[in-house]
Amino acid sequence: MIRRVLIVIVLIGFCALGLLFGQLNPDPVVVDFHFYQSSMSVAITLLLAMAFGALFGGLLVFLGSTLPARLHHRRASRQASRLSTEMAKVSHQDE
């Protein structure tokens, strides 16, 4: 219970800092991607950059650890199923 309250307090603090940063930096910046150009506030630009970084980082973690683990689990399940079938055949042959 106390842990949840502390997490909520920390999140509220970060939101307050984000709002303060947005209010103190309303100046527009030009973002140029060579094929696309946009003008937006510094706060929105940083928010989008952080969101893109979090999504890209999550994708890298998924591709680097979660996906190989799932593939390994799938191979192990197939192998266990084959071995179980073979053991059932052998036990029926012994009878």
Rosetta blueprint (number, residue, H / E / L):
1 M L
2 I H
3 R H
4 R H
5 V H
6 L H
7 I H
8 V H
9 I H
10 V H
11 L H
12 I H
13 G H
14 F H
15 C H
16 A H
17 L H
18 G H
19 L H
20 L H
21 F H
22 G H
23 Q H
24 L H
25 N L
26 P L
27 D L
28 P E
29 V E
30 V E
31 V E
32 D E
33 F L
34 H L
35 F L
36 Y L
37 Q E
38 S E
39 S E
40 M E
41 S E
42 V H
43 A H
44 I H
45 T H
46 L H
47 L H
48 L H
49 A H
50 M H
51 A H
52 F H
53 G H
54 A H
55 L H
56 F H
57 G H
58 G H
59 L H
60 L H
61 V H
62 F H
63 L H
64 G H
65 S H
66 T H
67 L H
68 P H
69 A H
70 R H
71 L H
72 H H
73 H H
74 R H
75 R H
76 A H
77 S H
78 R H
79 Q H
80 A H
81 S H
82 R H
83 L H
84 S H
85 T H
86 E H
87 M H
88 A H
89 K H
90 V H
91 S H
92 H H
93 Q H
94 D H
95 E L
